Each structure stands twice: as structure tokens, then as C-alpha cells.
Amino acid sequence: MKKISIYIALLGIIMSSCEDFLTIAPETSLSSATFYKTETDFQQAVNAAYAPLRTITNDRSWLLTEMRSDNTIYARNINFGATEQQEDLSDHSLPDAQGITTNVHVLNQYRQDYLIIARTNQILTLIDDVEFNQAAKDNLKGQTLFLRGYAYYELARYFGSVPLHLEPVTTREEAALPLAPESEVYAQIISDIQAAINLLPIRSQQGVGRASKGSAQMLLADVFITQKRWAEAETLLKAIVNSGEYELIPNYEDVFSESVGNKNTKESLFEIQYLEGPQGLQSSFLYSFMPRPISLQELQPITGTSNPQPLDGEGNNIPTPDMIAAYEDGDLRKDASIAYVEISGSDRADKVYPYIKKYAKHHALHGNHGINWPIYRYAEVLLFLAEALNEQGKTTEAAGHLNTIRSRAGLANTTASSQADMREAIFKERRVELAFENKRWFDITRADRVQEIIGAFGARALANPLDYYYPAGATFRSIAFTNITKFYLLPAAEAELTPHF
């Protein structure tokens, strides 16, 4: 695996500090032999293990999940020229050569997850050899195991089989491990998260922005749902519900982080922390999600900044007509999640484009906001619980949890009564409740409906390019929707460094 060699392993010593959220400071020249001596050293190392999550959620995960699904699409600006890397993801046309791909976004996701793994391996190898407060040590170990489990779960869902590194890499030879079977990767994920659950404090006793017992229980429930281990998932999800640590926010629109407030609410089990300002901890994904070209006059009402600037290039993560049509009449989540902007510079006759509103929060300066990214919310706990119950034949009990979600959205109770109808109702409800939170692609893959749903979506898009934001006379490339697969191919740049793939 490559560039997770000595260099990457030593990145695990990056220093950082923590106030009410996670921060990270510049790298140092310290070695693991001299650095890991105190509780503070391990606190800083754990902070460093969280740091790649900021890059992943700001730059990458929405490209590989939401734009890979039928929820959003790459809005082509034919005057800009091609940006094929994003387009290949959105159009299911990734280059495929001997089981590897040259797509840079796939490569960067792979490397960021292994960066988390390299840093956590360093911590877990050394922490038991240093004497300090046991409760603090357990907490740090729990967070570390959660992060390693989370990173491997991302890799397993993206790639299936991947190299399984559980020790620090100190030589080039150690970096090039063979691919572990998918079952072995999942066994390690489960082992890590189960250990984390036993070590982590509950949310109300944990530091802000850090993984808690509820975070780990939800992550493990997610894994069990993917593996169709319904009863085990039910147990974990009911423990979260019965903990009293979480609840739904009454107004759906208030669930999502502002730039400087409304973060880590009672509905949040785990979210990625950002800070608006000059510290280098900001997010900017809102700008990536804007249709283009957009003038500063068109952008400023959306961002509220004092220094708006026009955006050219290509639009990413633009809600599809299919996503817009998925909302039932009267669903309050629709207007909270999607808004529209008229772009005067567009070549389309219809110059009105949808954009993702749930993250469109005002902030001070262009390209720099502190909007957090939600990973797990209590609403998803209830939807997962409904799914786990229904798959065990407890359809009436499942309906109660589904209706709780629908009630907040201003909708009547579900009419689904059979297990099959309830399964489909939950599948559809997840789409609208969790829209643009990077859930849809994984829902499609774990339901084994990739060819069914994406195949039909591709056929609709190819037949009606105007509906998918192309100007008259323009259309998708001839390779669009020709490579619809469940897993991503492994990155070619990493294949150059290992004989195993």
C-alpha cells in the first residue's frame, strides 16, 4: 500500500491542540521514540488521527458517494473545458485497466483513510507502555479504535478487499501487504469498534466533537446493517435510543450546522468539525456545490459574505430531477434541502439551477466557512432501527420509528403494512431524510440494487440531457454509464508501489 511507508507512518506524530473542537498544528521532526511519553502527547496524536476526516468530507466523500448515486450530478459547463476526473465519477465511466484506476479522487480517498490508519496504529502500539490516568487512556484508546474502524469501513465499502495494516509501517517491504479478504477486513472493523464501545464515555461525558460510546455503537450498527445482522444491529440501536443522550431537533432545517453555531446538537452522534477563520481548519464544500458559472451578485445572497467572488468551472453535486421528485407533496425537508438560483451566464435556455440548501449557511469571507459535516444523526438511528426491526418481521414496531421521522417532516404516517412494502418505504425515506449526507450510494450498494437503480437513472439521463443541466445541442460523453460497478477499482498510483494489485 505503498506510500503509507515510513513517511506516512511518521505523520502520526503531527502535533495539535484541542479546545471545544479538534485542531491540528504543523508537523514536527520528533520521532515516535521520543514523542510518546505523556498523556498530552497521546492527546495530540489522537487529534492528528482525526485530522484527515476534514479533508475527506470537505474534498472527497461527496464525489465518491452522493455524485455516484442518483441524488446529484456533475453539471457540465461546456465553455470551461473538461474536468474528467469528477465527470468520470458522476457518469460511471471510470477508466479501468487491469483492475486499477487512474482517478485522482479515488487515489486521494484511499490515501487519506490509510493516513488515519497509520496514525492510529502508531498510537495503539505505544499507548499501553506509557503510564498515565487509566480513564483518560481508555478514552484515547477508544477514540483511536473508533477512527481505525471507521477508516477501514470506508475502505471496505469503497473497494471490498484492501491491505490490512494493524502495526506501524517501518520499511518499504512492510508497506506492500497483500489484499485481505473482505470478510477479514470486516472482522477487524467489528473487533476495533466493539473494543471502542467498551472504552468510550457517553456523549454527555465526552469532549465536544470526539467519538463517544453512542458514536461507536452507531458505527457498529451501520456495519451490522450492511452485513444484514439485524438482531445485533437492533440491540445497538435500542441502546442508543434508551441512553437518553440524543433526540430529534423539532425543525429539520435547524439540524444542520451554521458556520459558527448550532454544532454538535442533541441530534448529532458524530460530525466532522470545522472552524471558520485563518487557522486552516475551515471547510469550503458549499462552494464546490454551486452550479457554475455564477456571478458574485448571484452567489452573495447564498453565502452572505462581505467579499463575494464569481465562480467559474464546473458545477458539482447538483441535485438531480430524480432527487427533487423523490419528495412527497408537503414534505418540509424539500425546501430545507434544495433551493434554486438563476445563473445569467448559463448557456441553457432555462437558467435556473437547483443547489443544496441544507449547507448554505451565511459566513464572513468567501471560500472560508465553519460548517460541520454530519456523519451520524439520531434520525438515522431511528431509520436503521426501523429497518432492522422490519427485516426480523417486526413490521408494526418498525412503522412507529419511521412515522416519527415522517411526522417531523410534516407527513402522514406510512401506509406500508407488509414487510416488502415497509422495506421500500424505509429505503425511500432514507433518501429524502439523509439527502446530500453521502448515504444514498451505500444504501444502493448494500441493497444490491446498483444495476437496477443506476442503470435506470443513466438511461433517463442519456435520453434527456436537457433535464440534467446540459444546454441544447450538448449531451453526455459516449462513455457515460458504461462502467456501473459496486466497488471502485484500486488506485493505479498505489499499484505502482506494490506487487499485490
C-alpha positions in Angstrom: 0.0 0.0 0.0 2.5 1.9 -0.8 3.1 5.5 0.1 1.9 4.6 3.6 5.6 3.8 4.2 7.9 5.2 6.8 7.0 8.7 5.7 3.3 8.3 6.2 3.7 6.3 9.4 5.7 9.1 10.9 3.0 11.6 10.1 1.2 10.1 13.1 3.3 12.3 15.3 1.7 15.5 14.0 1.0 17.8 16.9 -2.2 19.5 17.7 -4.3 21.1 20.4 -7.9 20.8 21.4 -10.3 23.4 22.7 -14.0 22.7 22.2 -13.3 21.1 18.9 -10.4 19.3 17.3 -7.5 21.3 15.9 -4.2 20.3 14.4 -0.8 22.1 14.3 2.2 21.7 12.0 4.3 18.6 11.7 7.5 18.4 13.8 10.7 16.5 13.5 10.1 14.4 16.6 10.3 10.6 16.3 7.9 8.1 17.9 10.7 7.0 20.2 11.0 10.5 21.8 7.5 11.9 21.4 5.1 9.4 23.0 5.9 10.0 26.7 2.9 11.7 28.3 -0.9 11.8 28.3 -0.6 15.2 26.4 1.5 13.5 23.7 -1.2 10.9 23.1 -4.0 13.5 23.1 -2.1 15.4 20.4 -1.6 12.2 18.4 -5.3 11.3 18.6 -6.1 14.8 17.4 -3.9 14.2 14.4 -5.7 10.9 13.7 -9.0 12.9 13.4 -7.5 15.5 11.0 -7.8 13.5 7.7 -11.5 13.4 8.2 -11.7 17.1 7.5 -10.0 16.6 4.1 -12.2 13.5 3.3 -15.5 15.2 4.0 -14.6 18.6 2.6 -13.0 17.5 -0.7 -13.7 13.9 -1.4 -16.5 11.8 0.1 -19.4 13.6 -1.7 -17.7 13.0 -5.0 -17.4 9.2 -4.4 -20.8 8.7 -2.9 -23.5 11.3 -3.5 -22.4 12.1 -7.1 -22.0 8.4 -7.7 -25.7 7.9 -6.9 -28.9 9.3 -8.5 -29.1 12.1 -5.9 -26.7 14.6 -7.5 -24.8 15.0 -10.8 -21.9 16.9 -12.4 -23.4 19.9 -14.1 -21.4 20.4 -17.3 -20.2 23.9 -18.3 -19.3 23.3 -21.9 -17.3 26.6 -22.1 -14.9 25.6 -19.4 -13.4 22.5 -21.0 -13.4 19.0 -19.5 -12.8 18.2 -15.9 -12.9 14.5 -16.5 -11.9 13.2 -13.0 -15.2 14.4 -11.5 -17.2 13.6 -14.6 -16.0 10.1 -14.7 -17.3 9.5 -11.1 -20.7 11.1 -11.8 -21.2 9.4 -15.1 -20.0 5.9 -14.1 -17.2 6.0 -16.7 -14.1 5.5 -14.6 -11.1 4.2 -16.7 -10.5 0.6 -16.0 -7.2 -1.1 -16.8 -6.3 -4.4 -15.3 -8.4 -3.8 -12.1 -6.9 -0.4 -11.3 -8.0 3.2 -12.0 -6.1 6.5 -12.5 -8.8 8.6 -11.0 -7.2 11.1 -8.6 -10.2 11.3 -6.2 -10.2 7.5 -5.7 -6.5 7.7 -5.0 -6.8 10.5 -2.5 -9.7 8.8 -0.6 -7.6 5.7 -0.4 -4.6 7.6 0.9 -6.5 9.7 3.5 -8.1 6.6 5.0 -4.7 4.9 5.3 -3.3 8.0 6.8 -5.8 7.7 9.6 -4.9 4.0 9.9 -1.1 4.8 10.0 -1.6 7.3 12.8 -3.9 5.1 14.8 -1.6 2.1 14.5 1.2 4.2 16.0 -0.9 5.2 19.0 -2.3 1.7 19.7 1.2 0.2 19.5 2.7 2.5 22.1 -0.1 3.8 24.5 -0.1 0.8 26.9 3.6 1.3 27.5 3.1 4.8 29.0 1.8 5.3 32.5 -1.0 7.9 32.9 -4.6 8.2 34.2 -6.4 5.0 33.2 -9.7 6.6 32.4 -8.0 9.1 30.1 -6.1 6.3 28.5 -9.2 4.3 27.9 -10.9 7.3 26.3 -8.0 7.9 24.0 -7.7 4.3 23.0 -11.5 4.1 22.4 -11.3 7.1 20.1 -8.3 5.6 18.3 -10.0 2.3 17.7 -13.2 4.1 16.5 -11.1 6.0 14.0 -9.3 3.0 12.7 -12.6 1.0 12.4 -14.2 3.9 10.6 -11.3 4.2 8.1 -11.3 0.5 7.3 -15.1 0.6 7.0 -14.8 3.3 4.4 -12.2 1.3 2.5 -14.3 -1.9 2.7 -17.3 -0.1 1.3 -15.4 1.6 -1.5 -13.0 -1.2 -2.5 -14.0 -4.5 -0.9 -10.7 -6.2 -0.3 -7.8 -4.0 0.8 -4.5 -4.4 2.6 -5.0 -4.9 6.4 -2.3 -2.9 8.3 -2.5 -3.2 12.1 1.1 -2.3 13.0 3.2 0.8 12.2 5.0 0.5 8.9 8.7 1.0 9.3 10.1 -0.4 6.0 9.1 -0.3 2.4 8.6 -4.1 2.4 6.1 -3.8 5.3 4.1 -1.3 3.3 3.3 -3.7 0.5 0.9 -6.1 2.1 -1.4 -8.4 0.0 -5.1 -7.7 -0.2 -7.0 -9.1 2.8 -10.3 -10.9 2.0 -13.3 -8.6 2.6 -14.5 -10.9 5.4 -11.2 -10.5 7.2 -11.4 -6.7 6.9 -14.9 -6.7 8.3 -13.8 -8.9 11.2 -11.2 -6.4 12.1 -13.6 -3.5 11.8 -16.0 -5.2 14.2 -13.2 -6.0 16.6 -12.0 -2.4 16.7 -15.4 -0.9 17.2 -16.5 -3.4 19.8 -13.4 -2.5 21.8 -14.1 1.2 21.3 -17.6 0.8 22.7 -16.3 -0.7 25.9 -13.7 2.1 26.4 -15.5 5.3 25.3 -17.6 7.5 27.6 -21.2 8.5 26.8 -21.7 11.7 24.8 -22.5 13.9 27.8 -19.2 12.9 29.4 -17.1 13.2 26.3 -15.3 16.2 24.8 -17.1 18.1 22.1 -16.5 16.8 18.6 -15.0 13.5 19.7 -16.3 10.0 19.2 -18.4 8.8 22.1 -19.9 5.4 23.1 -23.0 6.4 21.1 -20.9 7.2 18.0 -19.2 3.8 18.2 -22.5 2.0 18.8 -23.9 3.7 15.7 -20.9 2.8 13.6 -21.1 -0.8 14.6 -24.8 -0.9 13.9 -24.1 0.5 10.5 -21.6 -2.3 9.9 -24.1 -4.9 11.1 -26.9 -3.4 8.8 -24.5 -3.7 5.9 -23.9 -7.4 6.9 -27.6 -8.0 7.4 -27.0 -8.9 11.1 -30.4 -7.4 12.0 -30.7 -8.6 15.6 -27.3 -7.4 16.6 -28.0 -4.0 15.0 -31.3 -3.8 16.8 -29.6 -4.3 20.2 -27.1 -1.5 19.5 -29.6 0.9 18.1 -32.0 0.4 21.0 -29.1 1.1 23.4 -28.6 4.5 21.7 -32.4 5.3 21.9 -32.6 4.2 25.6 -29.4 6.1 26.6 -31.4 9.4 26.7 -28.4 11.2 25.1 -30.0 12.0 21.8 -33.2 13.4 20.4 -34.6 14.8 17.2 -34.4 18.6 16.7 -38.0 19.7 16.1 -37.3 21.8 13.0 -35.5 19.8 10.3 -33.8 23.0 8.9 -32.2 23.6 12.3 -30.4 20.2 12.3 -27.5 21.3 10.1 -24.6 23.3 11.4 -24.2 27.0 11.0 -20.8 28.4 10.2 -20.2 29.5 13.8 -23.0 27.9 15.8 -25.6 25.2 16.0 -22.9 22.5 16.1 -23.0 19.1 17.8 -26.6 19.3 18.8 -28.7 16.7 20.6 -29.4 15.1 17.2 -25.7 14.7 16.4 -23.9 11.4 17.2 -20.8 12.3 15.2 -19.9 15.2 12.9 -16.7 16.5 11.4 -15.5 19.7 13.0 -14.6 22.8 11.1 -13.7 26.4 12.2 -14.2 29.5 10.1 -11.2 31.7 10.1 -7.5 31.9 9.3 -6.3 28.8 11.4 -6.5 26.5 8.4 -9.4 24.5 9.9 -12.2 25.8 7.7 -14.5 24.0 5.3 -15.4 25.2 1.8 -17.6 22.4 0.4 -20.5 24.8 -0.1 -18.6 26.5 -2.9 -17.9 23.1 -4.6 -21.7 22.5 -4.6 -22.6 25.7 -6.6 -23.7 25.5 -10.2 -21.5 27.5 -12.5 -20.6 30.0 -13.9 -22.1 32.0 -11.1 -21.6 35.8 -10.7 -20.8 37.4 -7.4 -24.2 39.0 -7.4 -25.9 35.6 -7.8 -23.6 34.0 -5.1 -23.7 36.6 -2.4 -27.3 36.1 -1.3 -26.5 32.4 -0.8 -23.2 32.8 1.2 -23.8 36.2 2.8 -20.1 37.0 2.5 -18.6 40.5 2.5 -16.2 39.7 -0.3 -18.1 37.5 -2.8 -16.3 36.4 -5.9 -17.6 34.8 -9.1 -17.1 31.1 -9.6 -16.3 29.5 -13.0 -15.6 25.9 -13.9 -17.9 23.0 -13.4 -20.8 22.5 -11.0 -20.6 19.5 -8.7 -23.1 17.8 -6.5 -26.1 19.4 -8.2 -29.5 17.8 -7.2 -30.9 15.7 -9.9 -34.5 15.9 -11.2 -34.9 12.4 -9.7 -33.9 13.6 -6.3 -36.3 16.6 -6.4 -39.1 14.3 -7.5 -38.4 11.9 -4.6 -40.1 14.3 -2.0 -43.7 13.8 -1.3 -46.1 16.7 -1.5 -45.9 18.7 1.7 -42.6 17.3 2.8 -40.9 20.1 4.8 -37.5 18.7 4.1 -37.7 19.6 0.4 -37.5 23.4 0.9 -35.0 22.9 3.7 -32.7 20.8 1.5 -32.9 22.3 -2.0 -33.1 25.9 -3.3 -32.7 27.5 -6.7 -30.5 30.1 -8.3 -30.8 31.8 -11.7 -27.4 31.9 -13.5 -27.4 34.6 -16.1 -24.1 33.3 -17.7 -25.5 29.8 -18.3 -25.8 28.6 -21.9 -29.1 26.9 -21.1 -32.4 28.4 -22.1 -33.6 27.5 -18.6 -31.0 29.3 -16.5 -32.4 28.2 -13.2 -30.4 25.5 -11.3 -31.1 23.7 -8.0 -28.4 23.7 -5.3 -28.0 22.1 -1.9 -29.6 24.4 0.6 -29.1 22.5 3.8 -25.4 23.5 3.9 -25.9 27.0 2.5 -25.3 29.0 5.7 -24.0 32.6 5.8 -20.5 33.2 6.8 -17.9 36.1 6.7 -15.4 35.5 3.9 -15.5 33.9 0.5 -14.3 30.3 0.4 -14.0 30.0 4.2 -16.7 28.7 6.4 -17.0 26.6 9.5 -20.0 24.4 8.6 -19.6 21.0 10.2 -20.3 17.8 8.2 -22.8 15.3 9.7 -21.7 11.7 9.8 -24.3 10.2 12.0 -27.6 11.7 13.2 -30.3 10.4 15.6 -32.7 10.4 12.7 -30.6 7.7 11.1 -30.6 5.7 14.3 -34.4 5.6 14.1 -34.4 4.7 10.4 -31.8 2.0 10.9 -33.8 0.7 13.8 -36.9 0.6 11.7 -35.0 -1.4 9.0 -33.5 -3.9 11.5 -37.0 -4.5 13.1 -38.7 -4.9 9.7 -36.2 -7.4 8.4 -36.9 -9.5 11.5 -40.7 -9.4 10.8 -41.4 -6.7 13.4 -43.1 -4.5 10.8 -45.6 -2.8 13.1 -42.8 -1.8 15.5 -40.7 -0.6 12.6 -43.6 1.7 11.4 -43.5 3.6 14.7 -39.9 4.7 14.2 -40.5 5.5 10.5 -43.5 7.6 11.4 -41.5 9.6 14.0 -39.3 10.7 11.2 -42.2 11.4 8.8 -44.1 13.4 11.5 -41.2 15.9 11.8 -41.3 16.3 8.0 -45.0 17.2 8.1 -46.1 14.0 6.5 -48.8 11.5 7.5 -48.0 8.0 8.8 -46.8 5.5 6.3 -49.3 3.3 4.5 -46.9 0.4 4.2 -48.1 -2.7 6.1 -46.3 -5.7 4.6 -42.6 -6.4 5.2 -41.8 -5.8 1.5 -43.7 -2.5 1.3 -42.1 -1.4 4.6 -38.7 -2.2 3.3 -39.3 0.0 0.2 -40.8 2.8 2.4 -37.7 2.9 4.6 -35.4 2.9 1.6 -37.3 5.9 0.2 -37.4 7.7 3.5 -33.7 7.4 4.0 -33.2 9.1 0.6 -35.1 12.2 1.5 -34.2 12.4 5.2 -30.5 11.9 4.6 -30.3 13.6 1.2 -26.8 15.0 0.4 -25.2 13.4 3.5 -23.4 10.8 1.5 -25.7 7.9 2.4 -27.6 7.1 -0.9 -24.7 5.3 -2.7 -24.1 3.0 0.2 -27.8 2.3 0.6 -28.0 1.3 -3.1 -24.9 -0.9 -2.9 -25.9 -2.8 0.3 -29.3 -3.4 -1.1 -27.6 -4.9 -4.2 -29.6 -2.5 -6.4 -26.7 -0.8 -8.3 -27.6 -2.1 -11.7 -31.3 -1.6 -11.2 -31.3 1.9 -9.9 -28.2 3.4 -11.6 -28.9 1.7 -14.8 -32.4 3.2 -15.0 -31.0 6.6 -13.8 -28.4 6.5 -16.6 -31.0 5.6 -19.2 -33.1 8.6 -18.2 -30.2 11.0 -18.2 -28.9 9.9 -21.6 -32.3 10.2 -23.1 -32.9 13.7 -21.7 -29.7 15.6 -21.3 -31.6 18.9 -21.1 -33.2 17.7 -17.8 -29.7 17.0 -16.4 -28.4 20.6 -17.0 -26.9 20.3 -20.4 -27.5 23.2 -22.8 -29.4 22.5 -26.1 -27.2 20.6 -28.5 -24.9 19.2 -25.8 -25.0 15.8 -24.2 -23.1 13.2 -22.1 -19.9 11.7 -23.4 -20.3 8.4 -25.3 -18.7 6.5 -22.3 -21.2 7.8 -19.8 -22.8 5.0 -17.7 -20.7 2.3 -19.4 -18.9 1.1 -16.2 -21.5 0.7 -13.4 -19.9 -1.2 -10.6 -20.4 -1.7 -6.9 -16.8 -1.2 -5.9 -14.2 1.3 -7.0 -11.1 -0.1 -8.6 -7.9 0.2 -6.6 -5.7 3.3 -7.4 -3.1 2.9 -10.1 -0.6 5.1 -8.3 -0.6 2.7 -5.4 -0.4 -0.3 -7.6 3.0 1.0 -8.8 4.3 0.6 -5.3 3.1 -3.0 -4.6 3.1 -6.3 -6.4 -0.2 -7.3 -4.9 -2.6 -5.4 -7.1 
